[in-house]
């Protein structure tokens, strides 16, 4: 199987082609024997093996990480911090706490940037946003692709970038998913109503009704009234 050495555009392609060849050449009796021998093998460990290499790295002020001569973007809020890099065969991931972002592994001198890592910065720079809008919209996917087409047709590129910048600011404040849901609902009604989206986000952020546990419902929390403070102020003045 390894003569001559297999070649391909990626390790995954080579692996898939070799597996197909093994399946084609392996007689049926090989799989029958393996079915008999499989139960006799040692059990798998309870903790899965981590094949990636762990390496602490620093994030620069531009929210970029240099790893093995290549540059990768990370969320802008990680700028200036230390994070953990998990280096795999074809992918590299960066982790801080429970949050993790990944990139295809780059060659020495390569550069991999995801513009959605910079929503806050782009929301403050409409001109820069306009320049990278095609790449950013491709990363964000629907319904932003429909929104961008609509904004360009109705307002032109410059004003479209300004409107998108304000929406990205909302995404940076409220989270991408909340803005996506509000935007999807707005576009479904036939257009882009920025004010309606902001009202929807504000309503979703407002505190809802709190259910009091049964065992606590018999308690009453005393609180002072404003009149009490008025009397205190009067005494202080006298």
N, C-alpha and C positions, 0 to 999 in steps of 0.2 A: 504493500500500500504506500510505502514511502520511497519507492524507487520508480521513476526519478522523484526528486523532492517536489511535493505538491506546491502549486503557485495559485495566487488569486489576488483580488483587490482588497480582501480583508480576511482576518482569521475566521470570522463567522462563515464566510463563503467557503473557505478551504475545509472547515469542519463539516459543513453541510454536505459538500461534495464527497468527502471521504466517507461519511456515514452512509450515503446512498450507495457507494461502491461496496462497502462492507455488507450492507443488506443484500446487495445483488449477488455477491460471491459466497456468502456464508451458507453452507448447506443447512437444511432443515434440522438435521440431527444435532448441530451445534447448539441451536436454541433449545432443543429438547433436553440436552445434557445440562445446559445452564439452568433450566427450570428445576432440575433435580438438585443441582449443587447450590443454587441460590439460598435456600433455607439453611444451609450449613455454614454460610459465611458469618463472620462476626457482625453483631448488630452495629448500626450507625451510632455515633456518639450523640448524647442528648443535646449538645450545643453544636450548631452548624459551624462548619469550618469557614473562616473568613479568608478568602484567597487574596484579598487586596492588601496593599502595603499602606500602613498608617503613617502619616507624616505631619507634624505641626507646621503651619505656614502663617505668614503675616499678610494682612490685607492692607494695601496702600491707601492713600487718601482719595484715589479715584475708584475705590472699590474693585481693584484688580489684584489678582494673585499671580505671582511668577512661580512656576513649577517646572523643573527640568527644562528650562530655557523657553518655555511657552507661557503665554498669558491667558488668564481666564477671568471673566467677570463674575462677581458675586453681588448679592443685594447691597444697595447703597448704604443701608444702615449698619453694615458690617465694616465700614471704612475705618481703618486704624486699629482693628482688633486682631486677635490671634484666633485661628480656626483650625480644624483638623481636615487634612486632605486624605481621601481614600483612593489610592492609585490602583486601578485595575488594568487589564490587558488592553482593552479598547475604550474604556471610559474612566473618567476621574470625577469624584464627588467631593464637595466641600461641606462640612457640617459645623454648625454652631448650636449647641444645645440639642433640641429635638428637630431643628430645621435643617434640611439638606437640599443642596442644588447640585445638578450634575451636568457634565459636558462630555462630548466625544473627545477622546484623548488626542492632543495635537502633537505634531512633530516639533523639534527644536526650532525656535523662531516663529512658531505659529501663534495665532491669536484667535480667541473665541469669545465673542461678546454677545450677550443677550440684553437687548435694550429694555426689556421689561424689568430688569434689575434697577433701572434708573428712572422709574416713573416720577418720583418727586423732583429730580433735577430737570427732566424733560418738561414737566408741567410748568416750570418757571422760565423755560427758554423755547417759546413757540417756533422761532426760526430754526433752531437746531432740531426740534421735533419734526418740523416739515421735511427736513433733509433725510431723516431716518424713518419717516412714517411708513413707507412700504415694508421695511424689515420688521418694525414694531407691530404693525397690523397683522403681518403674517404670524408673528409669535402669539399675539393675543387671540387670533382666530375670530369666530363669530361670537357676538353680533357686531364686533368692531369693524369687520370688513364692510358690512352693509352700511354702518354708520359713516365711515370715511367716504365711501362712494356718494352717499347722500349729501354730506357736508360739502364735498368738492363741487358737486353739481349745483347746489343751492347758493353757496357762499364764496366759492373760489378757494384756491390753495391757502392763501394767507389767513383768511378768517376761519377756514376749516381747521387750520392748525391751532388757532387760538381757542376754538370751541373744544377741540380734543384735549388741549392742555388743561383746561378747567376740569374736564372729566377725569383726566389722569390724576389731578390733585385730589379729587373726591375718592378715587381708587386708592391713593396713598393713605388717605385718612380713614376710610371706612373698609378697605379691603377689596380686592379685585372681584371676589365672588358676589358681594352685595351689589356692586355697581353693575356687574354683568346682568344680574337678575332684573334690576331696575331698568337697565337699558333695553333688555330683551322685551320687557313688558311695554315700554314706551314705543319701540319700533313696531310692535305687533298692532298698536292702535293707529299706525299709519304715518308716523313722523317722529321727529326728535324734539322733545320738549324739555329743555335743560332745567327749567324751573320745576317741572313736575318730578323729574328724577331727583333733584335735591330735596324736595318735600318728601318723597318716598324714602330716601335715605335717612332723613331726620326722624321720620315716623318709626322706622325700623330700629333706630338707635334709642328711642325713648324707652324708659323703663316700663315694663308691663306690670300687671297685677301679680302680687306675690301671694302664694298659697301658704297659710299659716298651719303648721302641724297641729293635729288634734290636741295633743297634750299641752300645747302652749296657748290655746284659745281662751282659757280661763283667766289668763293674766292680763292686767291692764298697765300699760306703761304711762306713768304720769309725766306730764310736760307742763312747763310754765307758759303763761299767756303773755302777750305783749303788754298788757296792762300792769303786770307785776314789775316790769322793767321801767315803766313810766313812773310808778310810785317810788322806785329806788332812785331814779334820777331827781325827782322832786325833793327827796330827803337830802341828797347830796348837795343840791343847790341851796337848801336852807341851812 
